[in-house]
Amino acid sequence: MCGIVGYLGTLEAMPVLFDLLKRLEYRGYDSAGIAIAGNSIRTSKTKGSVDDLVSVTPNVHGNIGIGHTRWATHGRPTSANAHPHCDDARGIAVVHNGIIENYTEIKERLIGRGYEFRSETDTEVLPHLFGEHYCGDLEASVREALSDVRGSYALAAICESEPDKIVVARKGSPLVLGVCGSDFFVASDVAGILKYTRDVIFVEDGEIGVITGDGIRLTTLDGTPVERDVETMDLDPEAAEMSGYEHFMLKEIFEQPAVIRETFSGRVSSGGIDLDLGMDLRDVERIVVLACGTSHNAGLFGRYAIERFSKIPVVVEVASEFRYMNPIIDDRDLVVAITQSGETADTLAAMREAGSRGCKKLGIVNVLGSGMTRECECLFTRAGPEIGVAATKSFTSQLAVLLLLSVALGSDRKVLSTASVNEFVYELRQLGGNIQRVLNDAPAIKECAALFTDADRFLFMGRGANYPIALEGALKLKEISYVPAEGFPAGELKHGPLALISEGVPVIAIATRDTVYDKLLGNIKEVEARGATVVGIASEGDTEITKYVNYVLRIPDTNPLIAPILSSVVLQLFAYYVAYHRGCEIDKPRNLAKSVTVE
Ligand code: AGP
């Protein structure tokens, strides 16, 4: 969703801010703006893209500035609603992510005192509040004003009377500061500043930071000094670059062999699986998984793996529903939140709700330093920055971590013998190479996808652990190609989805060899008899399948609980190429944001 940037240093701020904003474009936005500090604050903002902003902004000199990409929540995507918002009387400009929940009452109070508002946003109360408290010290006025504010924020403010500093604050929305000699950067996430520096400070909830040429000073909201060391991120600056690929999504799909090796590094060896979890899970009687979107689909897969390998019962809940459910959770439960960004508002809130009931908590998270890492012990998926809005490598790495967790639990509880763990580990260690073999087939998948460029709907079906993969295949396709797509468990066909089948409707059937393979062939027969065009995803060496489907896409033969990862890669490429052939905006699909930081 919205992105915040800021720069203070030795370079001209304007081009740096534009570059930082471009790097946050993937978060999703509909308007953009910047403000440069000087004798006066010079702002430029527009509805549309960062490129539009560049084209309407006159050259402004200055070494300090802030910028924003806005994803409309309060008020339409217009130039007036774009950030920065300003208090002209005091010369204060503010960019803000999050939602000010009590903005209506603050706004009415400020209007009563003669303040004029120019936008429909909640954010505009902030510069006026800061202005109201301003007595020559921006930091002090931000501190005082924020005590009146309810809601979430990551914000950056500059002031024309103190043109040598940026003041930042955080509560509930991500904020990271980058350091490179005398140059300082502000961003909503590390991917934004990775080109400039890997040395960062994560601002924590309830903290205020003051950035000047002398460095960064952090305090809590009540003014207590905070000491925090600069962390060096173990990330390749190339990780946030396109590196010759046409889209980030394609690059991220092709990174998966390396990602899986990284996910397994130090955790999977011939000695078994070692997750180095800092918690004792022997007493856990039930696992409750909380997640949204793709991460929820990963959770559904996790249920099959965990119940199969450890015999611990699992329930999987959509986080946005769970938080309002009055859930029955207690200290016998392990609650697992799965989130790529670690910042999804509903998942964070659901985890807090569960935690208040005394359960054990574990996060499966990709982004280091994200909100979820402050809520609980986390297992990192180690997929690296994921820029494409459509989750790809983060999904397969979540599936991989869930497999490791389920085998570790099964082994601890003696449900799995050493021999079966070793056998599974042997198959796991082939996974990176097997993903590469799927990727080598990309031209065939591209050709197959081209046949369906004009399809007006798709159905995806699977059974068992392939059912969540069917859901994910459908989500991926609709997200980036805007074609209606439904995933369902093939056994449900006759309970509804069969009504959608007519001549030529494409059905993607995940038909890899497992215990329900024969049942799935029966389901394929049912759709085929009604005119569907069936694409089967099948194991290498399966000759039977060709009698049932119109087209076959192959994956290497492997364990039935590892095969879904390979099928996911096929479906990612399939979705990518359908969207590609349709000429869609693949990395930034309409209306979507990479991390959903508001409810
Ligand atoms: C996936 O392609 C989507 N972008 C979306 O469903 C995403 O998985 C969901 O918003 C959850 O995000 P998270 O994993 O960062 O919590």
Residues whose N, C-alpha, C, O or C-beta is under 5 A from the ligand:
A	BS01	AGP	C292 G293 T294 S295 I338 T339 Q340 S341 G342 T344 V389 A390 A391 A593 K594 V596
